[in-house]
Each structure stands twice: as structure tokens, then as C-alpha cells.
Amino acid sequence: MTILVTGAAGFIGAYTCQALLARGERVIGLDNFNDYYDPRLKRDRVAALCPGIDIRLLDLVDRDGLTALFDEVKPGRVIHLAAQAGVRYSLQNPYAYVDSNLVGFVNMLELCRHRHIGHFVYASSSSVYGDSATPPFSEVQRIDQPRSLYAATKAANELMAHTYAQLYGLRATGLRFFTVYGPWGRPDMAPLLFARAILAGRPIDVFNHGRMRRDFTHVSDIVTGVLAAADHPGEDPVPHRVFNLGNHTPVTLEHFIDVIETAAGKSAEKNYRPMQPGDMIETMADTARARDALGYEPRTRIEDGLPPVVQWCCDYFGSDV
């Protein structure tokens, strides 16, 4: 059986493909290699993590192209990780989120429905909790007050998937990822931004004056959860489920920076800034549902997971950190 992984050149996508290939699965990837961040990093990531994988260059809004791909490879399962990411970028370019996260998501649902895909696993986000939930965030809490367009599109994805499950019996599982980090990560996220700046002696912007708490989750724990979800489609009468995949151990932004400083052997020059639009003050995953249904148990502390990120920055970017 073929597994189609969208966003295969992305951070979580490439690690997911690596893990699937390692256990002998037949994997076809899909990615548009857009320039939200340097496509060269995406290509290098694929070459390092899953060399030789078959990745098709395709955009989610290309309905005809997606249809042809499904007809050619006939996937039995789909792991849909492709999306326009980034909270702050959604304030600048909203149409990118509408195209990829809404139109593209419907295209995937329609194809999974009509091609009778056995299980559709898709990426949601902890950002869906917005202002309406209180930590620890539980899947039963409301998600109707998002703080960004990105978060709104992810909440909409969950509603769409639920509707297709009810109407057409499409078995679907949504995964709310909590601040994923690791080597080969996204360069627009805090772990790489901070690590590169500290290594280079550049100042870093610390928003909300450092009074933030984040449930940083190592990519290895996330991928373990993705594969467990894909392997256990569930048997609920309405076949749509949502799980938090987080570390359940939020840390302060200041401690996060301390760990990077220690790994880098340098102190950070901090510019304390006010809260940015779209940001959340605290995230914390209640992972009980994922533990009970999937056996999900995150294992990586930031004290263990961040030093390899700093080392990877040195190795990959060199003097260009």
C-alpha cells in the first residue's frame, strides 16, 4: 500500500517520510517547494533525511494535477502535512493561507472521499486554541476565538474534516502540533532564529518581554505521534478524531534562551519587545487522549533536544549563521 505524504520537503514532513521509509513503507511525497523560506534548505533536508524518495512537484490548488497523481499512485492512506505555515506571515499575505490551507484542504478531502482513501491524517495546530481555551489545552475545549488567520484556517480544517467524516464516512485524524523543533527545522521559528543569532553575536527580539511559555516538542516525538495516529484509525461511529501532540511540559521563553546560550557557549543580547499580534502567551498540551488512544508519550526535554539544534546550525550554516 502506498502512503502519500504532502509537505514532504517540510520540517515534519521529511522526518515523517524518513520514519516511514525506515520501516519499509512505500512512500510518495508531494511538495511545491515554495519560497516562504529558502527552497534550498528544503532540498538539502530531503537529501539528508530521505534521499531517493519520490517527491512530486505539485501545488495543493492544482486540482487536475492532484487528481492525476491520485490516479497514478493510488494511495491507500494520506498523511497531509502541507500547509502555508506561520502566524505572523498570515498578517501580511492572507491569500496564501486561503489558497493552501482552505482551497487545498478541500481538494484533498474531495480526492480522499472519491478515491475511498482508508485513512486521512492531517496537521492541525495548537494555535487553534486561541483566546477561548486555558492551559492545559484539551481537545474538548472551544476553538472559536483564534488569534490569527493561520489559526482560523486550521480550525476550519478540523470542521471540514469532521463534516466529510459525517457525510461520507471518511476516516480522518487531526493532529494539533505544539511548537515543533529539531535539526533541519524551519528558519522562521524561534529555535533557529535564536540559535543562529546568538552564534553570530546578533541581538534577538524577545516578545512580551520574555513572559511567554511554550510547549516545545521535539520533532522525533511528533513523528512518533504521527505514525501512531496513521496506524490506528479508530472505530468511532463518526470517524473523525483530534489529538494534541505536545510535550505537556511548557517552559518559559527565558529558560529556552538560557539552554541555547549554554549550548552555544555565548550570551544573548536581548531586545525586549511588546506582545506581537497573533501570538499566544502560553501553550500547554493535555496529551491524555493521545496517550490513551495512541500510546503517545513524549520523551525529549529541551535540555537534550536543543543542543543538537545549535550544533546543526553550526554545521549547516557555518559562517553564515
C-alpha positions in Angstrom: 0.0 0.0 0.0 1.3 3.4 -0.9 1.3 6.3 1.6 1.1 9.8 0.2 2.8 12.4 2.3 2.1 16.0 1.4 4.5 18.7 2.5 7.2 16.0 2.2 10.0 18.5 2.0 8.8 20.4 5.0 10.3 20.0 8.5 7.8 17.5 9.9 7.1 16.0 6.5 10.7 15.0 5.7 11.2 13.4 9.1 7.8 11.6 8.7 8.9 10.2 5.3 12.2 9.1 6.8 10.4 7.2 9.5 8.0 5.6 7.1 10.8 4.5 4.7 12.8 3.1 7.6 10.1 0.7 8.4 9.7 -0.4 4.8 6.7 1.6 3.6 6.1 2.7 0.0 6.0 6.5 0.2 5.2 9.1 -2.4 5.8 12.7 -1.4 4.2 15.9 -2.6 5.6 19.4 -2.2 5.5 22.7 -4.1 8.9 23.9 -2.7 7.6 27.4 -2.3 9.8 30.3 -1.3 8.2 31.1 2.1 11.7 30.2 3.2 14.7 29.2 1.2 13.8 26.2 -1.1 17.5 25.1 -1.0 17.0 24.2 2.7 14.1 22.1 1.8 16.0 20.2 -0.9 19.0 19.8 1.4 16.7 18.5 4.1 15.2 15.9 1.8 18.6 14.8 0.6 19.8 14.4 4.2 16.7 12.7 5.8 15.1 10.7 3.0 17.4 10.6 0.0 16.0 9.0 -3.1 12.3 9.5 -2.1 9.9 10.2 -5.0 8.6 13.7 -4.3 6.3 15.2 -6.9 6.5 19.0 -7.5 2.8 20.0 -7.2 0.7 22.7 -5.6 -2.4 21.9 -3.5 -4.6 24.3 -5.6 -3.8 22.3 -8.7 -6.9 20.1 -8.7 -6.2 18.5 -12.1 -2.6 17.7 -11.0 -3.7 16.2 -7.7 -6.3 14.1 -9.5 -3.7 12.7 -11.9 -1.4 12.0 -9.0 -4.0 10.1 -7.1 -5.0 8.1 -10.2 -1.4 7.2 -10.8 -0.1 6.2 -7.4 -3.4 5.0 -5.9 -2.6 5.8 -2.2 -4.2 3.7 0.5 -3.5 6.3 3.2 -2.8 10.0 3.1 -0.7 12.0 5.6 -1.5 15.6 4.8 1.2 17.9 6.3 1.4 20.5 3.6 0.1 24.0 4.5 1.1 27.6 4.5 2.7 27.9 7.9 3.5 30.9 10.1 1.3 33.1 12.3 2.9 36.4 11.6 3.1 35.9 7.8 -0.6 35.4 7.8 -1.0 39.1 8.7 1.0 40.0 5.5 -0.2 37.5 2.9 -3.6 36.2 3.8 -4.3 34.8 0.3 -1.5 32.3 0.6 -3.4 30.8 3.6 -6.7 30.8 1.8 -5.2 29.0 -1.2 -3.2 26.4 0.5 -5.0 25.8 3.8 -8.6 26.2 2.6 -8.8 25.5 -1.1 -6.0 23.0 -1.0 -7.5 21.2 2.0 -10.9 20.8 0.3 -9.1 19.4 -2.8 -7.5 16.8 -0.6 -10.8 15.9 1.1 -12.6 15.5 -2.2 -9.9 13.3 -3.6 -9.8 11.2 -0.4 -13.6 10.9 -0.5 -13.9 9.9 -4.1 -10.8 7.6 -4.2 -12.0 5.8 -1.0 -8.9 6.5 1.0 -8.7 4.3 4.1 -7.4 7.0 6.5 -6.7 10.7 6.1 -4.3 12.1 8.7 -3.8 15.8 8.7 -1.8 18.5 10.5 -3.7 20.9 12.7 -2.1 23.3 15.2 -2.0 24.3 18.8 -2.8 27.8 17.6 -6.5 26.8 17.1 -7.0 27.2 20.9 -6.6 31.0 20.7 -8.3 33.1 23.4 -11.1 30.7 24.2 -9.1 27.9 26.0 -7.0 27.8 29.2 -3.9 25.7 29.7 -3.5 22.8 29.7 -5.3 22.8 26.3 -7.6 19.8 26.0 -9.3 18.6 22.8 -12.7 19.2 24.4 -12.1 23.0 24.8 -13.5 25.5 22.4 -11.5 26.7 19.4 -13.8 29.5 18.2 -11.6 32.5 19.1 -8.4 32.2 17.0 -5.7 34.9 17.2 -4.6 34.8 13.6 -5.8 33.9 10.1 -3.4 30.9 10.2 -5.1 29.6 13.3 -8.6 30.2 11.8 -7.7 28.1 8.7 -6.5 25.3 10.9 -9.7 25.4 12.9 -11.6 25.4 9.7 -9.7 22.3 8.5 -11.0 20.4 11.6 -14.6 21.4 10.8 -14.2 20.4 7.2 -12.8 17.0 8.1 -15.5 16.4 10.6 -18.1 17.3 8.0 -16.7 14.9 5.5 -16.5 12.2 8.1 -20.2 12.6 8.9 -21.4 12.9 5.4 -19.2 10.5 3.6 -17.6 8.2 6.2 -14.1 9.5 5.5 -12.0 8.3 8.4 -9.9 11.3 9.4 -7.5 12.2 12.2 -6.4 15.7 13.0 -3.1 16.3 15.0 -2.6 19.6 16.9 1.1 20.1 16.9 2.7 22.2 19.7 5.8 24.3 18.7 7.9 21.6 17.0 11.7 22.0 17.0 14.8 20.0 16.0 17.6 19.9 13.5 16.6 20.8 9.9 13.8 23.0 11.4 12.1 26.0 9.9 14.3 29.0 9.9 11.5 31.4 10.7 10.8 29.8 14.1 12.3 30.8 17.5 14.7 27.8 17.9 16.7 28.5 14.7 16.2 32.3 14.9 17.6 32.4 18.4 20.4 29.8 17.8 21.7 31.5 14.7 21.6 35.0 16.1 23.3 34.0 19.4 26.0 32.1 17.5 26.6 35.1 15.3 26.5 37.6 18.1 23.4 39.4 16.8 20.7 40.6 19.2 17.4 38.7 19.5 13.9 40.1 19.9 12.2 38.7 22.9 8.5 39.4 22.7 6.1 40.1 25.5 9.3 41.0 27.5 10.0 37.2 27.8 6.8 36.5 29.7 5.8 33.6 27.4 5.6 29.9 28.0 5.7 27.4 25.2 5.2 23.6 25.0 8.3 23.0 22.8 8.1 19.5 21.3 10.9 17.7 19.6 10.3 16.5 16.1 11.1 12.9 17.0 8.2 12.8 19.5 5.9 14.5 16.9 6.8 11.9 14.2 6.2 9.1 16.7 2.7 10.5 17.2 2.0 10.9 13.5 2.9 7.3 12.7 0.8 6.1 15.7 -2.2 8.1 14.5 -1.8 6.7 11.0 -1.6 3.2 12.2 -4.6 3.4 14.5 -7.5 4.9 12.5 -10.0 4.2 15.3 -13.5 2.8 15.3 -15.7 5.7 16.4 -19.3 6.0 14.9 -18.3 9.3 13.4 -14.8 8.5 12.2 -13.1 11.9 12.9 -10.7 12.4 15.8 -8.4 15.1 17.0 -5.4 14.7 19.2 -2.9 17.1 20.8 0.7 16.2 20.1 2.8 18.2 22.5 5.4 17.8 25.3 3.0 18.6 28.1 5.9 20.5 29.8 5.8 24.2 28.9 8.9 26.2 29.6 9.5 30.0 29.8 11.0 31.7 26.9 13.8 32.9 29.1 14.7 29.3 30.1 14.5 28.3 26.5 17.1 31.0 25.6 19.2 30.0 28.5 19.5 26.5 27.1 20.5 27.8 23.7 23.1 30.1 25.3 24.7 27.2 27.2 24.8 25.1 24.0 26.3 27.9 22.0 28.7 29.0 24.7 27.6 32.6 24.2 25.3 35.0 25.9 22.4 36.5 24.0 21.9 40.2 23.5 18.2 40.6 24.2 15.8 43.3 22.8 12.7 43.1 24.9 9.6 43.8 22.8 5.8 44.0 23.5 3.5 41.2 22.5 3.1 40.7 18.8 -0.3 40.4 17.1 -1.4 36.8 16.7 0.9 35.4 19.4 -0.3 33.4 22.4 1.1 34.0 25.9 1.1 30.3 26.8 0.7 26.9 25.2 0.4 23.6 27.0 -0.9 20.3 25.7 -3.1 17.9 27.6 -1.9 14.7 25.9 -4.1 12.3 27.8 -6.3 11.5 24.8 -3.3 10.7 22.6 -1.7 8.7 25.3 -4.8 6.5 25.8 -5.6 6.0 22.2 -2.2 6.0 20.5 0.3 5.2 23.3 1.8 8.7 22.8 4.5 9.5 25.3 6.9 12.4 24.5 10.3 11.8 25.8 12.6 14.6 24.8 13.4 17.5 27.2 14.6 20.8 25.7 17.9 20.4 27.6 18.5 17.3 25.5 16.8 18.4 22.3 18.2 21.9 21.8 22.0 21.4 21.8 21.8 19.3 18.6 19.8 22.1 17.0 22.6 24.6 17.9 25.2 22.1 16.6 23.2 21.6 13.4 23.1 25.4 12.8 26.9 25.5 13.1 27.3 22.6 10.7 24.8 23.6 8.1 25.1 27.4 8.0 28.8 27.7 9.0 30.0 31.2 8.9 26.6 32.4 7.6 24.7 31.7 10.8 
